[in-house]
Amino acid sequence: MIEGMRRRFEASLVFRPLHEQDLRQILEWSYGGPYAIYDSRPDDVQGMLDPSNAYFAVLDADGELLGFCCFGADARVAGGDYQTEDALDVGGGLRPDLTGKGLGIAFLRSVLDFARQQLHPKAYRVTIAAFNQRAIRMCHWAGFEVADRFETSLANETHELVIMTLEA
């Protein structure tokens, strides 16, 4: 049943540039606990609406906001080694009430497929907090491999982050 839900979820996703009303919803999302480092903050607004940062809303077939993604420099985290320009940095978030339901892999595959069609990358790169083992496992399932680790300050705390890459 979960696999069928994932397939329907993946097949029905729609991507469009992020609008201000999407951002208002995203600012209300709260991941809670240690995952709160992924919460969007009001000072993120200008960057998320800047077309050069390539933010997209991810909607279901009925137009309901399910998540968002971005491509390029805004998907990077300060302190990481992003010297290789051949990889497209990918960031995003699934709506908090949809996390932990086995939909993340379908969401990720759809985001990568969208990037493949629109941006034609040679490789993909994601940066994930090391404590977020669910996201790391999901990326491993999608074929990503750990390329680097580093520490940086997020939400006034030091966190270890993992950079993972996948050939396109």
N, C-alpha and C positions, 0 to 999 in steps of 0.2 A: 504494500500500500504506500509506504514512504517513497519508494522508487517511482511509482506512478505519479505521486504528487510532485516529486522533483522534476520529472519529465514535463508535466503540464506547466509547472512554474517556469522552467527554462524556455519552453516553446512560446510562452505568451508574453515575455518581457519586451517592453518598448523603451527605447532610449530617446531622449530629447534634451537639448540644453537646459540646464537648471534655471528655473524661474524664481522670482522673489517669493512667491507663495509656497514653493517647495522648501525654500530655505527657512521660512517661518516654521514649517512643520519640523524640519530637521533640528532646528534649535530647541525644540521641545523634547526631543528624544533624550532619554537617559538610560545608559547602559548599566549603571550601578556598580558598586564595589570597585575592584581594581580596574574594571573595564571603563570606568568613568573617564579615563584618559582619552577615550575615543569620542566623548561627547563634544559636539561642536559648540563653540563659544561665540558671543556677539562680535568679538574682534576678528572672527573668521569670515564674516559676511562679505566684505569687499573682495577678498581673494576668491571666495567661492562664486561670486557673480561676475568676476573678471573673465571674459571669454578666452583670454590667453592661457588661463589655468585649466581649460578643458573639463569643466564639471558638467556632468549629465545626471538628470533625474532618471531613475529606473522605475517604470510603472508597469502595472498589470494591464491586461487587455481592456479593462474598464476605466483606466486612467488613475487608479489608486497608487499613490507613492509607496513603493516597497523599499527603496534604497537609493543610493547615489554612487557615482564613481567619478574619478578624475584621472587624467593622464598627464605625465610630464613632471616638471620640477616641483609643483605643489604636492605631489605624492611622496616626496622625499622628507626625511626627518633630519633636522640639524644634527651634525656630528657624524653622519654616515659617510662612507667612501663611495661616491657615485661617479668615479672617474670614467667608467666605461659608458660612452654615449650611445653604444649600439643597443642598449636595453631601454625599453619604454617603461618608465615608472608608472605603476598602477596603484591607485588608492580607492577606497570606497567604504561604504557601510550599508549593512542590511538593517532595516527597521528593527529596533530592539525586541519587539514582541514576536518577531519571526526568527530570531536567533535560537540556536539549540534545537531546532526542529528538522535538521537534516537538509535544509534548503540552501545552505551556504555554498556547497559545491556547484549546484545548478546556477546560483547567482554568479559565482566566480567564472564558471565556464561561459556564461552568457556575456559577461563583461569582457573576457578575453576574446571571444568571437567578434563582438562589436569592435574592439580595438583592431583586430586582425583585418576586418573588412574596411574600416575607416582610415587606419593609420599605417598599416602594413609594416609592423615592427619586425626586427630580426630576432628580438628576444624581449621577455617581460621581466620586470623586477618589482618585488613587493618588499615592504618593510613592516615588520610585525613585532609587537612587544613580546619578549621571550616568555613571559608568563602565560601568554595566550596560546596554550597548547592546542586548543580546538582549531584555531586559525592556521597554526603551523601544520597540523595533521592534514587539514583540508588542502593546503597548498602542496604538501607532499603527494596527496592523492591525485592532484591535478598535474603532477610531474615536476613541480618546483624542487630545487635543491638549495641547501644552505650555501651561501657564497661568503658571508661575513657576519660578524657580530660586533656591536659597539655599545657603549653606554652614553646616555644623554639625559638631560633634565626635561621631564614632561610633567606638567601640573605640579611644579615645585617639588618633585621627587626625582631621584636618579633611577632610571630604568635601563635594563639591558634590552637591546633590540636586535632582531635577526633580519638580515637581508637575504632574500631568496630569489633565484633566477630560474627562468624557463626559456629554452629555445623555442622560437615561434614555428 
